[in-house]
Structures are given as structure tokens and as C-alpha cells.
Amino acid sequence: MKIVVCIKQVPDTKGGVKFNPDGTLDRGAMLTIMNPDDKAGLEAALRLKDQYGAEVTVLTMGLPKAEEVLREAIAMGADKGILVTDRVLGGADTWATSTTIAGALRNIDYDLIITGRQAIDGDTAQVGPQISEHLDIPVISYAQDIKIDGDYVIVQRQYEDRYHELKAKMPCLVTALSELNEPRYMTPGGIFDAFDKEITVWGRNDLKDVDDSNLGLKGSPTKIAKASDKVRKGAGEKVSLDPDEAVKYLVGKLEEKHVI
Amino acid sequence: MNLEEYKGVYVFAQQVDGVISNIAFELLGKAKDLASDLNTEVTAVLVGSGIKDLADQLAEYGADKVIVVDDPELKEYRTEPYTHALASVINEYKPEIMLVGATAIGRDLGPRVSARVQTGLTADCTVLEIGNFPLVARPGQEQKPNQLLMTRPAFGGNTIATIACPDNRPQMATVRAGVMQKIKRITGAKANVIEFNPGFTPNDKYVEILNIVKEVKDIVDIAEAKILVSGGRGVGSAENFKLLEDLAEVLGGTVSCSRAVVDDGWKPKELQVGQTGKTVRPQVYFAIGISGAIQHTAGMEESDIIVAINKDENAPIFDVADYGLVGDLNKIVPLLTQALKTEIANK
């Protein structure tokens, strides 16, 4: 079985976000990590590999620096890494990102494609389902459990108040939730392999059946009209009083506002 | 793509088990505003099996027209037949705007449909308005009027971006639940129903449902609460949430929490407010022992009144609070509960 896991290098938003003086995001000043949902997807692939035997390829699109997450994935147990990087691919929205990744995937044999549900920088959850549409294969989003049964994948698909157990014929794309599992650590042997292993690097010309009009900033149907640091509501009143006084103050305010 | 052909504001009216989801009514409320700015109509798209009877409810919440796609293949939500249904409606009726709820269904359906009809999709919007793109005229670039401007948080709520889709139609957005306001119900309104069936032929993309497991959760929906008493890690322990529960009870409110509390296992995920939890806008929001990281405030800052109680006078929660009490929650909260009890009893 051949599994491809699509992963993304993202800024670690938990550590706080840093801005340039002009208000844009200072990506250089922020630590980067493998996107958590993608890491869970990778772990799911590695478990399928342990259980059924599989070749696991990790693929990422990004700056040349994104090679780091491929090496991390190999150190965890992935077999191959592919980096899709090219200046003309920059500024892509989810549409142009998904056409690019689909163009790369057309060069590879796969039974199962796993992506994370969403990346913590954009939180859109769109790229996985859009890739599946471009490749004309079934998609199962929000996977909380993944099993293989012959030519089929059996997935628990999460909803707000239930889950569906779904059976899809492979090839199929599954998007993974970080609740799926606890990803393993890199192994010492894996880290050794990771630095030894050659990473395949693809550019624009390696993408199959993709028109230029669907790539990068120009090929993105959505355009940013405005981006800004979040404007917060102004602060109201703040008091430091004895507890009794503080309560009296607040009860007075709640009465004034007809809450009580 | 001839953009002029695309007219009207459309809403995907999500239903599950024959019950229309609240988000559908919220979207209709917003769609009505947008349609009035564009001088056009609101159309709801209702997809399912045996669901035609639900159409009048959509009229009661503002739909001028309801397109019903009713087919046995659509009994339960499955990506492919639902995508086929909605994409076929778009290709046939050519809406200029298509709104979908950012639910576990909508966040799967939206991207698949947008890829099929070859347009852009903006995820998890919190503000939708009609305006010019670019916002300010730029030399050498045509400024287009009457565009859908879609605003959404990104980077864990740290930034906010406004996005347009000027050259493709429909302009598609998924919209967070609990953000848009539904209109006051127009009792007795009747839908102008159009039935449409593009034909459903199962193939490998029609995945098979082996089992449906409903998770019975005895948990209130915090997005519906009028008063929320929300605790953070500063509450100290799961047991100490009793103080908050007592306060909530006096006010007829509900307890909710921050992400840290869920991470520590003190409260279930369903009660979490914030970027990765729920968006809430109650009449009163008590933030108790919550420092107010932007990921949290992104989910509650639209509340009518925000009260913060925190011992750290520099906690960022005070920057969004209407009334901030600096002090020990263990002392203040029980006194507040007692005082409110007395006050309410005297009324």
C-alpha cells in the first residue's frame, strides 16, 4: 500500500505572534512546527504502515526551509520526502494551493492520501477536500479513526453530535483530526536517516496537468482586501476595591444595565 | 465566466435528521441584509430526503425562494451527493453569493463545491458586507463595486483579514455559527418552492455509511445562553468551579470555560469558548480567572456586557471588559452570588 501524507510547516501561534512594523506577520521571528493535524495524519499513516505494511511519502509545499518538516517526518518513520517549492507558487490561496498539490500528486502512485483537517495559521480546512476534488477521488473529512479493509478504507467521520462510520474505495483522501492519536517522537535511528535521505524537490515544471492560471497569487480567486492586527474593543472601567466594595460596585452596574 | 449572469444571495440551509440547523436561519438573516444592499432576492437551498415540508420554516426566517433538492441518496449527509446537489444548483441558477455554515458539514461541503464550480471560498467568516474591491481605488486597477467583502480571523485570532472574490462567481463563504443574527420569525410565511433534481448515480465517490453513532451529550449549548459564567485556569481546580456554578444558578446562566480548562480536563470541550471552541455573544459574559488571550477573546468579545474578575491587574481580559474587578475570585465570587441572590429576592 502506498500512502501520501500532505504536511505543512506553520508558525507556532501558541508562542505568540510577532508583527513587522508595517503590521504584516514577521514569519522569520516566529518558531515553526509541523502543523498539529498534519502530524496526527502522519502518525495515522505510520500506524497503518506498522500494521499492514505501507510506503509512506510525505509531501509539502512551501519555502525551501519547509524541507525541515519533511526531515522531521522521516525521523518519525516516513520513507520519502517531496518538497514542492517555486517562486511562482507564492501567495496561493486554498484553491491555488490545492491545484498545485494535486499537480504534484498526479506524478505519484497512491492508495491513500492523508492531510490534516486544517492548518493553525489559516484554519480553513479547505485544502484537503479541494485536492480530492481536483483528483476526482472520494474524500472523508474529520477522521477520528482510520482502518484498512482490503481495497477499502474505513473511517470514523466526526460531526458535532455523532460520528459516521464510512467505507470508501481507495484511492481516497482522508483529513485527520489532531484528536486521532498522540504522534510518536522522532527516533535516534530515524534522525540519522533523516539527515542522510535525499529530499525530492519539485518546481512548477514538475506539476502535471496544471494551468498557470491556477497557480500562485495570480491564480488565486480570493484576494486580500485588507489585513490587520486585530482591533480590540476599548477597555471599560477597572476597579481595585475590597471584595465587599467590588461586589457592591458590580451589582450596581448590573442593575443599571437591567441585568437584574 | 460572465459575472453579470450571476444574481441573488443563496444560503445552504443545512438540515440534519429533518431538523433545520440554527445556522441556516442565521445565514438567512445576514443574506437578507446583503440582498437588500444588492437589491436582489434571498434563496435557500434545502438538500435532503423527504424534507420538502421544511421549506416554509425557511420562508419564516427570510427566504424569498426555496430550491428543494430531494432524493433518497441525500438521506444522510455524504460529501459526494451533497456536492453534486449544491454544485448543480449553482450551475443551473447562478447565484452571485453562496453562503454555507462553517459546521462539520459545511466545512467539508463548501471546499468540495467551490473546487467543482471553480470559484474561491473564504472560511469561517465573522463579518460579511457589500463594498468596493479594492477598498480604495488604485491607479491601473479597476475598482469593482458591489463585491462581497468577507472578514475572518486568522493566525489563531491574532490577525483579521478581509477577503474578496472579484473575478469568480459565486462569491462563496462559510460562516461561523453564533455570529450572524436571525430575523424575527414571520409566522405563517409561505415559501415559493422550486423543486430541482439533477439526478444521482452512485459511483465510488458515494462512500458507504456502515454505521451512525449518535453521541448523547447531556450538555447545554453555550452558544444559546443569555448569561455565561466562564472560568479559566485561575479558578484553580475542577472542584472550585462550584463557585461559578452557584453564580450561574442565581442568574439563570450557564457555565463555560477557556481552553486551558479543557486542556487540564476540568471541563468538556463542548463548554469551551474561543477560537478553537465556540463563538458566543450572550447578554452578560463573566470572565473569571481568565487571562484573556486573543484566542479566547476572539470567541466572546461580541458579548453585550463583559465582566472580568482577575487578580492580575495587567491581564489582557481587562482590555475587553466593560467592568473589571481586580481581586481574588475566591472572595469576590461567593459574595457576588450572595448579593445577587438577596437583590433578586427583594425584587
Contacts between the chains, C-beta under 8 A, distances in Angstrom:
chain1	res1	chain2	res2	distance
A	11	B	155	7.3
A	13	B	155	5.5
A	13	B	156	3.8
A	13	B	158	6.6
A	14	B	156	7.8
A	17	B	155	5.5
A	17	B	156	7.4
A	17	B	158	4.1
A	17	B	159	7.2
A	25	B	155	6.8
A	25	B	159	6.8
A	93	B	120	6.4
A	94	B	111	7.0
A	94	B	121	6.8
A	94	B	123	7.7
A	95	B	114	7.2
A	95	B	115	7.1
A	95	B	119	8.0
A	95	B	120	5.8
A	95	B	121	7.5
A	98	B	115	6.6
A	120	B	156	6.3
A	121	B	154	6.9
A	121	B	155	5.7
A	122	B	123	7.5
A	122	B	154	5.9
A	123	B	123	6.9
A	123	B	124	6.3
A	123	B	153	7.8
A	123	B	154	6.7
A	123	B	156	7.6
A	123	B	275	7.7
A	124	B	111	7.8
A	124	B	123	3.8
A	124	B	124	7.2
A	125	B	107	4.7
A	125	B	108	7.8
A	125	B	111	7.1
A	125	B	123	6.6
A	126	B	107	7.8
A	126	B	110	7.3
A	126	B	111	3.9
A	126	B	114	7.6
A	126	B	121	6.0
A	126	B	123	5.9
A	127	B	111	7.7
A	128	B	111	7.7
A	129	B	79	7.4
A	129	B	108	5.8
A	129	B	111	4.0
A	129	B	112	4.6
A	129	B	115	7.2
A	130	B	111	4.9
A	130	B	112	7.2
A	130	B	114	7.1
A	130	B	115	4.3
A	132	B	112	7.2
A	133	B	83	7.8
A	133	B	111	7.7
A	133	B	112	5.2
A	133	B	115	3.6
A	133	B	116	5.7
A	134	B	115	6.2
A	136	B	205	7.8
A	137	B	204	8.0
A	137	B	205	7.2
A	138	B	79	7.3
A	138	B	80	6.6
A	138	B	204	6.3
A	138	B	205	4.5
A	138	B	206	8.0
A	138	B	207	5.4
A	139	B	79	5.6
A	139	B	108	7.3
A	139	B	112	6.6
A	140	B	79	7.5
A	140	B	207	6.5
A	141	B	79	7.3
A	141	B	104	7.9
A	141	B	107	7.3
A	141	B	108	4.1
A	142	B	104	5.9
A	142	B	108	7.1
A	154	B	210	7.0
A	158	B	104	6.6
A	159	B	77	7.9
A	159	B	104	4.5
A	159	B	105	7.1
A	160	B	103	6.8
A	160	B	104	5.6
A	161	B	214	6.4
A	161	B	215	6.0
A	161	B	217	6.7
A	162	B	212	6.2
A	162	B	213	6.0
A	162	B	214	4.4
A	162	B	215	5.8
A	163	B	212	7.8
A	163	B	213	5.3
A	163	B	215	7.2
A	164	B	76	7.1
A	164	B	209	5.4
A	164	B	211	7.2
A	164	B	212	5.6
A	164	B	213	7.8
A	165	B	209	7.2
A	165	B	210	4.4
A	165	B	211	3.8
A	165	B	212	7.7
A	165	B	213	7.1
A	166	B	78	7.9
A	166	B	207	4.8
A	166	B	208	6.8
A	166	B	209	6.0
A	166	B	210	6.8
A	167	B	207	6.4
A	167	B	208	4.4
A	167	B	210	5.4
A	168	B	204	7.6
A	168	B	207	4.1
A	168	B	208	7.5
A	169	B	204	4.7
A	172	B	207	8.0
A	220	B	120	7.2
A	221	B	118	8.0
A	221	B	119	5.7
A	221	B	120	3.2
A	221	B	165	5.4
A	221	B	167	6.6
A	221	B	168	4.2
A	222	B	120	3.7
A	222	B	121	7.4
A	222	B	122	5.8
A	222	B	163	5.0
A	222	B	164	7.2
A	222	B	165	5.2
A	223	B	133	7.1
A	223	B	163	6.8
A	223	B	164	5.4
A	223	B	165	7.3
A	223	B	166	6.2
A	224	B	161	5.7
A	224	B	162	7.3
A	224	B	163	5.8
A	225	B	133	5.7
A	225	B	134	6.4
A	225	B	135	5.3
A	225	B	149	6.0
A	225	B	162	4.5
A	225	B	163	6.4
A	225	B	164	5.0
A	226	B	135	6.1
A	226	B	161	7.0
A	226	B	162	4.3
A	227	B	159	6.1
A	227	B	160	7.3
A	227	B	161	4.3
A	227	B	162	7.5
A	228	B	159	6.8
A	228	B	160	5.9
A	228	B	161	7.8
A	229	B	158	7.5
A	229	B	159	6.2
A	229	B	160	7.8
A	230	B	153	7.2
A	230	B	157	6.8
A	230	B	158	6.5
A	230	B	159	6.3
A	230	B	160	5.0
A	230	B	294	6.4
A	230	B	298	7.6
A	231	B	160	7.4
A	232	B	297	7.1
A	232	B	301	7.1
A	232	B	319	5.9
A	232	B	320	6.0
A	233	B	301	5.5
A	233	B	319	8.0
A	233	B	320	5.1
A	235	B	318	6.0
A	235	B	319	4.8
A	235	B	320	7.1
A	235	B	321	6.8
A	235	B	324	7.5
A	236	B	306	7.6
A	236	B	321	5.7
A	236	B	322	3.7
A	236	B	323	5.9
A	236	B	324	6.8
A	237	B	322	7.2
A	237	B	323	5.8
A	237	B	324	6.7
A	238	B	313	7.3
A	238	B	318	5.1
A	238	B	321	7.3
A	238	B	324	3.7
A	238	B	325	7.9
A	238	B	326	6.5
A	239	B	323	7.9
A	239	B	324	6.9
A	239	B	325	6.1
A	239	B	326	6.9
A	240	B	313	6.5
A	240	B	326	4.2
A	240	B	327	6.9
A	241	B	325	7.4
A	241	B	327	7.3
A	243	B	327	6.0
A	243	B	328	7.1
A	243	B	331	4.2
A	243	B	332	5.0
A	243	B	335	5.4
A	244	B	335	6.5
A	246	B	325	4.7
A	246	B	327	5.7
A	246	B	332	5.6
A	247	B	332	6.3
A	247	B	335	4.6
A	247	B	336	4.8
A	247	B	339	5.0
A	248	B	339	7.4
A	249	B	323	7.8
A	249	B	325	7.6
A	250	B	307	6.6
A	250	B	323	6.0
A	250	B	325	6.3
A	250	B	336	6.4
A	251	B	336	7.3
A	251	B	339	5.2
A	251	B	340	6.5
A	251	B	343	5.9
A	253	B	323	5.3
A	254	B	284	7.5
A	254	B	340	7.7
A	255	B	343	7.4
A	257	B	305	6.0
A	259	B	227	7.7
A	259	B	251	7.7
A	259	B	283	6.9
A	259	B	284	5.5
A	259	B	305	7.0
A	260	B	251	7.5
A	260	B	340	6.3
A	260	B	343	5.8
A	260	B	344	5.8
A	260	B	347	7.4
